[in-house]
Amino acid sequence: MTKLFAPYQLQSITLKNRIVMAPMCMYSAKEDGLVTPFHLVHYATRAAGQIGLILLEATAVVPEGRISSNDLGIWDDTHIEGLQQLVTNMQAYGAKTGIQLAHAGRKATVEGDIFAPSAMAFSDAYKTPREMTLADIDNVIEAFKNAAVRARQAGFDVLEIHGAHGYLISEFLSPATNKRSDQYGGSQENRYRLLRQVIDAIRSVWEGPLLVRVSAEDYAQDGTTMEDFIVFSRWMKSQGVDLVDVSTGGVVQADIHPFPGYQVPHAEAIKLGANIPTGAVGLITIAQHAEEILQNNRADLIFLGRVLLREPYWPLHAAKELGAKIEPPVQYVRGW
Ligand SMILES: Cc1cc2nc3c(=O)[nH]c(=O)nc-3n(C[C@H](O)[C@H](O)[C@H](O)COP(=O)(O)O)c2cc1C
């Protein structure tokens, strides 16, 4: 039996296989952050392609926390209906559904003020953010909590907190972007405080599987390293996080040279060092490669990004390659 196509128990839910669609912004909402017909087709197609768990793209918990004005939103009750429809469409094909709750911090490109732990712009092309007050921080924690309630109402199976890629939470985690002198800056414990409080707030309203995506390395001298994330992941585990989705980079401008599986060592180190399940992501496109990562216990789930933009039926092809038997949607059997 292949491991890629073996079911996986993620806390209370069973995934039919270990293939996860990584969150990918489609920048296809309008200013209002509502689901559009594009999203309905896009996500349902990947569900028909037999992906085990589909994570919706970064979805903003407040309007000023959008990467762009075309991001999906979950800051208002009006968002629930469209998200609910998306969930229903994906579940129709046996996929489990998740949503990535996000705040873009200093990488927001929307109108008006933007916010970050410290008043430092990402680059010349970005606005300088306002340093968040303690009241601003409390509001963001509350926004993540309210978003979790809305996600539950929409029927999602899984929540993922976006703690990666230089968006708000990862800006707090990294000493390269967090220069605060209060209880949210300085020591590892202080830089982790916002994520700790967001997890606790979400856990107070959400009992289901909870994932956190991290950038486990900044590729910068004054940034975080994998060792920091082993410590952070131990804390996440003690707070009831079920799996760490391990990405890297995006916090500061850095020269990164990706190659197939370049982030797998990070997933492996966190899995071993913090004794918590991890997801591996980054240029994994070949079934045998995915199987190798799982068989060698380097990670527990395989997250696929760009390959699913060009091959929504990747799982069906991968099953053929690995000699696993899975069923296409009943309507398509004659074509398979
Ligand atoms: C179009 C696009 C949009 C993305 N949007 C998000 C996002 O919303 N949230 C996130 O955590 N990562 C995002 N990513 C990163 C992917 O989830 C993934 O980690 C990355 O593409 C590496 O995996 P891959 O080599 O399989 O594509 C995005 C990537 C792409 C290509």
The ligand as an SDF file (V2000), in Angstrom:
LIG
                    3D

 31 33  0  0  0  0  0  0  0  0999 V2000
   -0.3490   31.8430   -7.1340 C   0  0  0  0  0  0  0  0  0  0  0  0
    0.1620   31.5130   -5.7650 C   0  0  0  0  0  0  0  0  0  0  0  0
   -0.5280   31.9940   -4.6650 C   0  0  0  0  0  0  0  0  0  0  0  0
   -0.1030   31.6700   -3.3670 C   0  0  0  0  0  0  0  0  0  0  0  0
   -0.8440   32.0860   -2.3030 N   0  0  0  0  0  0  0  0  0  0  0  0
   -0.5340   31.6320   -1.0620 C   0  0  0  0  0  0  0  0  0  0  0  0
   -1.4100   31.8640    0.0240 C   0  0  0  0  0  0  0  0  0  0  0  0
   -2.5060   32.4040   -0.1210 O   0  0  0  0  0  0  0  0  0  0  0  0
   -1.0270   31.4290    1.2460 N   0  0  0  0  0  0  0  0  0  0  0  0
    0.1670   30.7540    1.4440 C   0  0  0  0  0  0  0  0  0  0  0  0
    0.4650   30.3830    2.5690 O   0  0  0  0  0  0  0  0  0  0  0  0
    0.9790   30.4880    0.4040 N   0  0  0  0  0  0  0  0  0  0  0  0
    0.6510   30.8780   -0.8270 C   0  0  0  0  0  0  0  0  0  0  0  0
    1.4260   30.5190   -1.8850 N   0  0  0  0  0  0  0  0  0  0  0  0
    2.5490   29.5710   -1.6810 C   0  0  0  0  0  0  0  0  0  0  0  0
    2.0770   28.1260   -1.9570 C   0  0  0  0  0  0  0  0  0  0  0  0
    1.1110   27.7210   -1.0100 O   0  0  0  0  0  0  0  0  0  0  0  0
    3.2520   27.1330   -1.9000 C   0  0  0  0  0  0  0  0  0  0  0  0
    3.7740   27.1210   -0.6060 O   0  0  0  0  0  0  0  0  0  0  0  0
    4.3500   27.4940   -2.8920 C   0  0  0  0  0  0  0  0  0  0  0  0
    3.8180   27.7760   -4.1740 O   0  0  0  0  0  0  0  0  0  0  0  0
    5.3900   26.3690   -3.0010 C   0  0  0  0  0  0  0  0  0  0  0  0
    4.7940   25.1580   -3.3990 O   0  0  0  0  0  0  0  0  0  0  0  0
    4.8360   24.6680   -4.9540 P   0  0  0  0  0  0  0  0  0  0  0  0
    6.2820   24.6210   -5.3450 O   0  0  0  0  0  0  0  0  0  0  0  0
    4.2030   23.2910   -4.9040 O   0  0  0  0  0  0  0  0  0  0  0  0
    4.0700   25.6470   -5.7560 O   0  0  0  0  0  0  0  0  0  0  0  0
    1.0600   30.8730   -3.1890 C   0  0  0  0  0  0  0  0  0  0  0  0
    1.7600   30.4290   -4.2980 C   0  0  0  0  0  0  0  0  0  0  0  0
    1.3150   30.7170   -5.5800 C   0  0  0  0  0  0  0  0  0  0  0  0
    2.0780   30.1830   -6.7580 C   0  0  0  0  0  0  0  0  0  0  0  0
  1  2  1  0
  2  3  1  0
  2 30  2  0
  3  4  2  0
  4  5  1  0
  4 28  1  0
  5  6  2  0
  6  7  1  0
  6 13  1  0
  7  8  2  0
  7  9  1  0
  9 10  1  0
 10 11  2  0
 10 12  1  0
 12 13  2  0
 13 14  1  0
 14 15  1  0
 14 28  1  0
 15 16  1  0
 16 17  1  0
 16 18  1  0
 18 19  1  0
 18 20  1  0
 20 21  1  0
 20 22  1  0
 22 23  1  0
 23 24  1  0
 24 25  2  0
 24 26  1  0
 24 27  1  0
 28 29  2  0
 29 30  1  0
 30 31  1  0
M  END
$$$$
